[in-house]
Amino acid sequence: MRNRPIFTSDNRFEGRLISMNTLIEFIMLIIVLAVTYAVGYAGPKVSDWYAALKKPSFTPGSYVFPIVWIALYSQMAAAAFLVWTFGITTRYVATGLAFYIIQLGLNYFWSVIFFGWHSLLGAFIEILFLWIFIILTMSAFFRVYRPAGVLMIPYLLWVTYAIAINGYVWQMNK
């Protein structure tokens, strides 16, 4: 494994021309961002059902969620891209990106379970699995490239907060 990612300031440019590797890496960054955002926006939308639920006092206003998720998805995509630049054939890169894809799927399905199926307990159980896969992703990312692991910390903290909200909402609306 290399000790630094391909995409660094010391090898991005050869003279005034962008190298082919840099162009491919930039295209991959765009693809990773697009897929990450698509997962975030593809889930069911908030409905009157959610508005009618009893929620704990520490639940943020609805205007907070899109702002937070845009920032989190950007950081998640950047982290995955940084890890990818170390080469998919290395053990921790492949493992980390596999965990990343799994947690993206779990993130998507939490919205389906909570907002689509209105299953508060199901969503609570599912978000616990999401949290575990975020930890696994972070652990692998840290082994590949520390800054990539650090970029995942806000996401872990937000999902930890979401677990508390989900748990309270489930208990308050049994």
C-alpha positions in Angstrom: 0.0 0.0 0.0 1.2 3.5 -0.8 1.8 5.8 2.2 -0.2 8.6 0.6 -3.1 8.9 -1.8 -2.6 9.3 -5.6 -4.5 12.6 -5.6 -2.0 15.0 -3.9 -0.8 18.5 -4.7 2.7 17.2 -5.5 1.7 15.0 -8.4 -1.5 16.5 -9.8 0.1 18.5 -12.4 2.9 17.8 -14.9 3.9 21.3 -16.1 0.6 23.0 -17.0 -1.3 19.9 -18.1 -3.5 17.8 -15.9 -2.3 14.1 -15.9 -4.7 11.4 -17.1 -4.7 9.9 -13.6 -5.8 13.1 -12.1 -8.6 13.4 -14.7 -9.8 9.9 -13.9 -9.6 10.6 -10.2 -11.7 13.7 -10.6 -14.3 11.8 -12.6 -14.4 9.2 -9.9 -14.9 11.9 -7.2 -17.8 13.2 -9.2 -19.3 9.7 -9.5 -18.8 9.0 -5.7 -20.5 12.4 -4.9 -23.4 11.7 -7.3 -24.0 8.2 -5.9 -23.8 9.4 -2.3 -26.2 12.3 -2.9 -28.6 10.1 -4.9 -28.8 7.6 -2.0 -29.5 10.6 0.3 -32.3 12.0 -1.8 -33.9 8.8 -3.1 -35.6 7.9 0.2 -39.2 8.6 1.2 -39.9 12.2 2.0 -41.2 13.6 5.3 -45.0 13.5 5.6 -47.9 14.6 7.7 -47.5 11.3 9.5 -44.1 12.4 10.8 -45.3 15.8 11.8 -48.1 14.2 13.9 -45.6 12.0 15.9 -44.7 12.9 19.5 -41.0 13.8 19.5 -38.5 14.5 22.2 -37.6 18.1 23.0 -34.1 17.7 21.5 -35.4 16.9 18.0 -34.1 19.6 15.6 -36.4 21.6 13.4 -37.1 20.2 10.0 -35.0 23.0 8.4 -31.8 21.5 10.0 -31.9 18.1 8.4 -31.2 19.1 4.7 -28.3 21.4 5.8 -26.8 18.7 8.0 -27.2 15.9 5.4 -25.6 17.9 2.6 -22.6 18.5 4.8 -22.4 14.9 5.9 -22.9 13.4 2.5 -20.1 15.7 1.2 -17.8 14.5 3.9 -18.7 10.9 3.4 -18.1 11.1 -0.3 -14.8 12.9 0.2 -13.7 10.2 2.7 -14.6 7.4 0.3 -12.8 9.1 -2.6 -9.6 9.6 -0.5 -9.6 5.9 0.4 -10.3 4.9 -3.2 -7.2 6.7 -4.3 -5.0 4.2 -2.5 -6.0 1.5 -4.9 -9.0 -0.8 -4.7 -6.8 -3.9 -4.7 -5.4 -3.3 -1.2 -7.1 -5.1 1.7 -8.3 -2.2 3.9 -9.3 -0.1 0.9 -11.6 -2.9 -0.5 -12.9 -3.7 3.0 -13.5 0.0 3.8 -15.3 0.7 0.5 -17.4 -2.5 0.9 -18.5 -1.3 4.4 -19.1 2.2 3.0 -21.5 0.8 0.4 -23.3 -1.3 3.0 -23.7 1.6 5.3 -25.0 3.8 2.4 -27.6 1.1 1.8 -28.5 0.9 5.4 -28.8 4.7 5.5 -31.2 4.6 2.6 -33.3 1.7 4.1 -33.6 3.5 7.4 -35.7 6.2 5.6 -37.8 3.5 3.9 -38.5 1.8 7.1 -39.2 4.9 9.1 -40.9 7.2 6.7 -42.2 4.7 4.1 -43.3 1.8 6.3 -43.9 3.9 9.5 -42.1 1.2 11.5 -40.5 3.1 14.5 -39.2 -0.1 16.1 -37.9 -1.5 12.8 -36.1 1.8 12.1 -34.6 1.8 15.5 -33.2 -1.7 15.1 -32.0 -0.9 11.6 -30.2 2.3 12.7 -28.2 0.3 15.2 -26.9 -1.8 12.4 -26.1 1.4 10.4 -24.2 2.7 13.4 -22.1 -0.5 13.6 -21.3 -0.3 9.8 -20.3 3.3 10.2 -17.8 2.2 12.9 -16.5 -0.6 10.7 -16.2 1.9 7.7 -14.4 4.4 9.9 -12.0 1.8 11.3 -11.0 0.6 7.8 -10.7 4.2 6.5 -8.5 5.1 9.5 -6.2 2.2 8.6 -5.9 3.4 5.0 -5.7 7.2 5.5 -6.3 9.0 8.8 -8.0 12.1 7.3 -10.5 9.9 5.6 -11.5 8.4 8.9 -11.7 11.8 10.5 -14.1 12.9 7.8 -16.5 10.2 9.0 -16.6 11.3 12.6 -19.4 14.0 12.2 -21.5 11.3 10.4 -21.1 8.9 13.3 -22.0 11.6 15.8 -25.1 12.6 13.9 -26.3 9.0 13.6 -25.6 8.5 17.3 -27.9 11.6 17.9 -30.4 10.1 15.5 -30.4 6.8 17.4 -31.5 8.8 20.5 -34.2 10.6 18.6 -35.4 7.4 17.0 -35.5 5.6 20.3 -37.5 8.3 22.0 -39.9 8.7 19.1 -40.5 4.9 19.2 -41.1 4.9 23.0 -43.3 8.0 22.9 -45.5 6.7 20.1 -46.1 3.0 21.1 
